[in-house]
């Protein structure tokens, strides 16, 4: 399963791909358990607020998702 969100920061759109482990860990659910009925998973993902996405070195993969904190690293978009 591939999750490909468009992230926005400072008015710019970034197209990335989230690795399934990052999403499963953050939501504390096995996203593969949704199989053919992904609507509840998509709803949860679309309703995320106040989260930061850590990107890989090439800036194309979301490798970690965490709750937003007041100070963030340069590698986070949120």
N, C-alpha and C positions, 0 to 999 in steps of 0.2 A: 504494500500500500504506500503510495506516495502522497505527501501533502505539500502543495506548492502555493504558499501564501504570497500575497503581494504586501510588502511592508512599506510604511510611509514614515519618513523622517525629514523634517525641515522642508516639507512640500515636495520631496522627491519620492518616486515609487521605486521599490526594489523588488525584483522577482527572484525568489529563492526556492529551494526545496528543503523540506524538513525531514530529517531522518526519523523513521518510525519510533526508534527507541527514545528520542528526545520528547516526542509528543506523548508516548505511553508513560514515561516517567513523570512528566509534569501533570498529566491528567490522572495519574495513579490508576490507570486502566490498561488492559491489553487491547490495543486498538484493533488487533486482528480478530477479536471475538465478535466484532460487528459484522464481519463477512459481507453478506449481500445487502444488509440494511444499515447503510452508513449515515443516514439522515440524523440520528441522535448525536453521532460523533461530529458531524459537520456543524450542527447547531452549537455544540459545546465549544468547538474551535472558533467559530465566528463570533461568539459572545465573549471571548477572552478580552479582558481589560486589565490594564496595569501590569503588563508582563514585558519582560525584556527577552530578546532573542539573541543568543550568542552565535555568531557566524564563524564558519571555518576560515582558514587563512586566505582562501581565494574569494571569500565573500559570497559564495553561491549556495552553501549548505547551512541550515540551522542545525547546530550540534547540541544546543542546550536551550531550554526555556525556563525562566524563573520569574518569581514575583518581582515587580519593579521596586528598586530602592532609590533613595534620593541621589546617591552618587553612583554612576555607572562607569564601566570600563569603555574604552573607545571601540571595542569589538561588539558592543551591544547596541541594538536598535530598539527603541521602545517608545 
